[in-house]
Every structure is written in structure tokens, then in C-alpha cells.
């Protein structure tokens, strides 16, 4: 069991280590205490029997793959997330809904998305955790991406600042400033500040950057309400590293050239080796084959190598910048005296995106310019989702399995890993449990609080997925997946965590029974007035 002062000392030592490496690619072992090998069977000793209800800080990023951050095997500098992992718990298996708005529907309501609706204009047919936690006596705060119709301010959040839509230009989500160039964008996006809506929102600050702005506002909330006796729930939903790929020239320079030397094939192997070393994967996990539609790095035309390097360097810079902003949030929690009684969760809304378009309004402009609009590209997304298959919008593990970190001083064993399969639907009951509030019996998920305390918890099976042409069901170790008009594929995730061997031909009865289960779930429409 650590003490708050020891935690701060460890953090300072890590910061010194980071500086000593000159902000280059840092060996991940420098940021971790010895791995406890704790799992859901490990009980934390000395947990206080009576504590005030904890504050909750929920941080979600956008379109980030399983292996991108350091504590999940990546080379991108994420010392603050690594700190949270080193002092907390990492989930080997945590599931999302493979798509932005669908993930948010289940996260916010605790229900399967098709029972409450999911779209940029949806009015959720069930209460959000903002509404339920406010009723439980929490100050409810949010910054960042919402991706639904009614605003957070209308759905239970006392304060809100951010993008109510899907994605936007990081440098300027609105109109051109002072006769400058029109920002590259897919369409005009809606923003909101508390009860006021903007379409578009054109910030006055010429140095505006969404990741910084969301953090700035979250810090203002933490400082404004620091003397309140009631606990807070702060939900920070970053748009990074979702396209468009935007980052400062100096941030990109930290990574420029590194991916050119590696290429995506070596990067996948390097990350997989690191994942094995830090034991974030099951011992029998294998590296999935490179996507067959992705060319080998060695075959890329020399004239295009630098352009591909720029894309991944920018993507890495966006995650790096987000991590530094998370560090600012952690510093504010320390400064306001809230750190020791705050539960922090970090996750990604889905796996990395294979979109390979260039929608820049001025071709050849750089990601630090407002007219640039690059995407990560399928080859790098394949590496981001190491060791798993496929991408966002598919229900293979590469689309639905992403990092989840939980940090709770004196409650979670440091540097522990759990094999408990978590899902977005578990967040609502978890929050209500932390708040000491009644958990609605209609919720399909379960509280993860026992898991955080190191106790064994039996998963409620099955888990289901659907997005577009993709669908899946997992019942304990068996997972059934269907993509488009292709046949159902069957995998045993215990023996084959990366879905490399289709067992459907050997188990037709299992395929038929699980497909029937999925059909029944999809057709079931409970009372909308949940």
C-alpha cells in the first residue's frame, strides 16, 4: 500500500527519467513498479472500511488502438497514463461498441445502444449517468465530445463545454478568422457551452487546439467547485487522436523520422514483443497477420515513405499532447486536494480507424495548418490495434477491444492487471455503486467495483455487438463474428485471443445456437421508457 507522499515522489522520479531521455522514445520499464500480477482474485489489503463517496474522473479518447499507449505496448510517450497504470489496474479485456456514437450511447445510459438509440441527433430514451449521478448528489461536469442530439446540459450535466457532434478541425472548428483560410472539415459542427449552442463555434484564440481547450475548461471546473462538500463526476471526452490529424510542428518533430525507420511491419512486431514483456496479453496470444489488403512496408515507393511517416508521427503527437493534458488534470487534482479520493478511468471509444483519405482543402499543407485534413490510414491503424485484427466499425477484437485503466489510491493494487472482461455497459452500475445509489435492475451490465478491489466477479454473459454490416456475440470463451455478407466465423478466445483460427466448420451447432442468440437480442426491443 502506497502513501500519497510516496506516490508524488514516484511521479517526480518518473518525470526526471523522462527528461533524462530527452523526450525521445522512452523504454517503458522506466515507468512501472514491479508487475504485481494481480488479477480479479487478488484482494487489496487494508482497504478503509468507511470512506467518503469518491469523486469520479472519466477520461475517454477517440479512435485510439489497443497498443498505442506505453502501458499497452506502444512507443508513444505517455508518462501520465503510464503513471495511472503503474499505480492502478489495467484491463486486458475491455470492450466498446466499435463506433463513436454507439459507444457513447452505451457508456452514458448503461444499455445496449439499440435499446436507447445512437446517432448525432438521438434523444436517448433512457437516463444518462449525468442525470442519475446528479440525482445521487454529485456535481456533474463534462467537457469534450458528446455526439448526440440533446446537449449534456439538457441530459443531467450541471456544466458543459465542447463538441456536441462527431469530429471537427482541431485548430478551428468554425469559420475562417480575420479573412484567413477556411478550415478543412467534413461539415459544419455544432458546439455548446452550458445551455448555449453554436453552429459553428469559431474560437477567438489563434492558438486554440481542442485537446487543450477541453482540458482548460475541465481544470476551471475543478478549481471552481473545489470547496464544495459534494463529490464530483467529471467526464472529459477528448477527440484525439480521431481525424483530422492535427498537431503542432514541435510536437510532430519529436516523432518525425522514427516511423520511417520502423515501418508498420516492424512496428507491429516491436509492439507485440513489448506487450509480451509487460504481460498485457494472455501468455498464448499470437500476433495476427498483417491485413491482407495492406502492402508490406518494404514495397512502399520511396517517394511516399516520408508522407506515411508524417501521418503516424502526427497521430503519435496527438496522443502525446493528450497525455500531457491528462497530466495537467492530475496536477489539478493534487493541487485541489482531491487526488486521494478520486477514481480515475481511462478508455478509448473504439479501435483505430482505417480511413485513408486526405481531405485537405489545400493539398500538401501540413498538419499544423488549418487547411490540412489527413487520416491515419489503414496500414498504421493495423499497427495501432496490435495484436488484434481489423478496425473501428468492425466487431473483431481490433474494433472492439481497447485499453482501460482504473486508478484509485488505497483501493486498487498498484500495477495490477485483471482478466475480467469489462464492457461499456458496466460503467453506469459502477458509478452508481461508487455513489452508494440504487442500481437499476434493467441494466445489462454490472458494477466493476469488486474487480477494482481485487475480488473475483462472474461476468454476465453473453456480450453483443452490432454496427452497420458487422455483428458479433461473445459467450464466455466463444465469440461469433459476421462481417457483411460473409459467413459467421467462430473463435475460441481462450486458445486464440487474436481470432486467427476460424472454428465454424468444426462446430456448426455452436454457430447456429449463438447466431440464434444474437438474432433474439437484436430483435428484442424493451420498453423505451426505461
QUIZIWO-V994611 format. One record per pair of residues at least 24 apart in sequence whose C-alpha atoms are under 6 Angstrom apart, sorted by the first residue. I is the first residue (numbers start at 1). GAP is how many residues later the second one is. If there is no record, write none. Layout:
I|GAP / I|GAP
This chain:
32|54 / 35|380 / 36|379 / 36|380 / 37|379 / 38|378 / 38|379 / 39|378 / 39|379 / 40|378 / 40|411 / 40|414 / 40|415 / 40|416 / 41|413 / 41|414 / 41|415 / 42|412 / 42|413 / 43|411 / 43|412 / 44|369 / 44|409 / 44|410 / 47|364 / 53|382 / 54|287 / 54|288 / 55|176 / 55|177 / 55|178 / 55|287 / 56|177 / 56|286 / 56|287 / 56|288 / 57|176 / 57|177 / 57|178 / 57|287 / 58|177 / 58|286 / 58|287 / 59|177 / 59|178 / 59|287 / 60|177 / 60|286 / 60|287 / 60|288 / 61|176 / 61|177 / 61|179 / 61|287 / 62|177 / 62|178 / 62|179 / 62|180 / 62|286 / 62|287 / 63|179 / 63|287 / 63|288 / 63|289 / 64|284 / 64|287 / 64|288 / 65|286 / 65|287 / 65|319 / 65|320 / 66|319 / 66|336 / 66|337 / 67|317 / 67|318 / 67|319 / 68|316 / 73|198 / 73|201 / 73|202 / 74|197 / 76|240 / 77|243 / 78|242 / 78|245 / 80|243 / 80|247 / 84|323 / 85|330 / 86|328 / 86|329 / 87|327 / 87|328 / 88|318 / 88|319 / 88|324 / 88|326 / 88|327 / 89|316 / 89|317 / 89|326 / 89|327 / 89|328 / 90|314 / 90|315 / 90|327 / 91|313 / 91|326 / 91|327 / 92|188 / 92|327 / 93|328 / 94|307 / 94|327 / 94|328 / 94|329 / 95|305 / 95|306 / 95|328 / 96|254 / 96|304 / 96|328 / 97|303 / 98|252 / 98|294 / 98|295 / 98|301 / 98|302 / 99|251 / 99|294 / 101|46 / 103|246 / 106|319 / 107|317 / 107|318 / 110|315 / 110|318 / 111|314 / 119|29 / 120|27 / 120|28 / 120|29 / 121|27 / 121|28 / 122|26 / 122|27 / 123|26 / 123|27 / 125|403 / 126|404 / 130|26 / 130|27 / 131|25 / 138|93 / 138|94 / 139|93 / 140|92 / 140|93 / 141|93 / 142|92 / 142|93 / 142|94 / 143|71 / 143|93 / 144|70 / 144|92 / 144|93 / 144|94 / 145|92 / 153|41 / 153|42 / 159|35 / 160|33 / 160|34 / 161|31 / 161|32 / 162|29 / 162|30 / 163|28 / 164|26 / 164|27 / 165|24 / 165|25 / 170|39 / 170|40 / 171|37 / 171|38 / 171|199 / 174|26 / 174|27 / 174|28 / 175|27 / 183|187 / 183|188 / 184|176 / 184|177 / 184|187 / 241|77 / 243|132 / 244|129 / 244|130 / 244|131 / 245|129 / 245|130 / 246|121 / 246|122 / 247|71 / 247|120 / 247|121 / 248|120 / 249|119 / 251|66 / 252|61 / 252|62 / 252|65 / 255|58 / 256|57 / 259|50 / 260|49 / 263|34 / 268|115 / 285|212 / 287|100 / 288|99 / 288|100 / 294|85 / 311|65 / 340|69 / 343|64 / 343|65 / 344|62 / 344|63 / 345|60 / 345|61 / 346|58 / 346|59 / 347|56 / 347|57 / 348|54 / 350|42 / 350|49 / 350|50 / 351|40 / 351|41 / 351|47 / 351|48 / 352|29 / 352|39 / 352|40 / 353|28 / 353|38 / 353|39 / 354|24 / 354|27 / 388|110 / 394|76 / 395|75 / 395|76 / 395|77 / 411|42 / 412|40 / 412|41
